[in-house]
Amino acid sequence: MRLLARLVLATICASCSLTSVASADVKVLVKTKTYDISGTTGEALIESMDRNGPRHGFMARAIAQTSYTKDWDFDFVQVKGSCRIKQANGTLNLNFTYPHVASVLPPALDKRWARFFTGVRTHEETHGKIARQMMAATEKSLTGLTAANDGQCSKTRREARRRIDAVFDEYEGKQNAFDAREHREGGHVEYLVDALAKS
């Protein structure tokens, strides 16, 4: 990014352990919070985000951030020593953090800010969409999982965890690929920041 290299859009994805949306056997809990920024120019708003935005690593600040955690519970069925997952119940805790302008903006800057914020929100919601897809793919991979000679369901649980981790890794790759496209030189994030900063 030409203007402030440390200013990024960020995604933090945590492994297993308000608005509620249910999809099949996956429940999505969405929480949105904001942090205040101020300024009367685009560059001043960018500098305010750089000072006040959520941390991205030790040194950098993010414009906005998506983070999530995932949890899974299983309903088991045991038949003649085998164990089967009858139903996988997942919970996705999805958290968004966005900047909020706490000062009055000049009309031209207000329009640029609206366009900027729409682009930022679309970026973060795409991360949320990928996380939701991950949960659906995980549910599909778990439902019906069966292990023979597993009276305590320990083998079934281990295989379930392996599958959860495998799907998580696959979708982390998709999250990272999306960010790589958005954050490349001349990419969408640089375009948003440059458009906001212009005089």
BELPE-V921241 format. One record per backbone hydrogen bond with DSSP energy under -1.0 kcal/mol. NH is the residue of the N-H (numbers start at 1). CO is the residue of the C=O. If there is no record, write none. Layout:
((NH,CO) (NH,CO))
This chain:
((7,4) (8,61) (10,64) (12,66) (14,68) (19,30) (21,28) (23,26) (26,23) (27,90) (28,21) (29,92) (30,19) (31,94) (33,96) (35,98) (37,100) (45,41) (46,42) (47,43) (48,44) (49,45) (50,46) (51,47) (52,48) (53,49) (56,60) (62,54) (63,8) (65,97) (66,10) (67,95) (68,12) (69,93) (71,91) (73,89) (75,87) (77,84) (79,82) (82,79) (83,147) (84,77) (85,145) (86,75) (87,75) (89,73) (90,25) (91,71) (92,27) (93,69) (94,29) (95,67) (96,31) (97,65) (98,33) (100,35) (102,37) (110,106) (111,107) (112,108) (113,109) (114,110) (115,111) (116,112) (117,113) (118,114) (119,115) (120,116) (121,117) (122,118) (123,119) (124,120) (125,121) (126,122) (127,123) (128,124) (129,125) (130,126) (131,127) (132,128) (133,129) (134,130) (135,131) (136,132) (137,133) (138,134) (139,135) (140,136) (141,137) (142,138) (143,139) (144,85) (145,142) (147,83) (150,81) (153,150) (157,153) (158,154) (159,155) (160,156) (161,157) (162,158) (163,159) (164,160) (165,161) (166,162) (167,163) (168,164) (169,165) (170,166) (171,167) (172,168) (173,169) (174,170) (175,171) (176,172) (177,173) (178,174) (179,175) (180,176) (181,177) (182,178) (183,179) (187,184) (189,182) (191,187) (192,188) (193,189) (194,190) (195,191) (196,192) (197,193) (198,194))
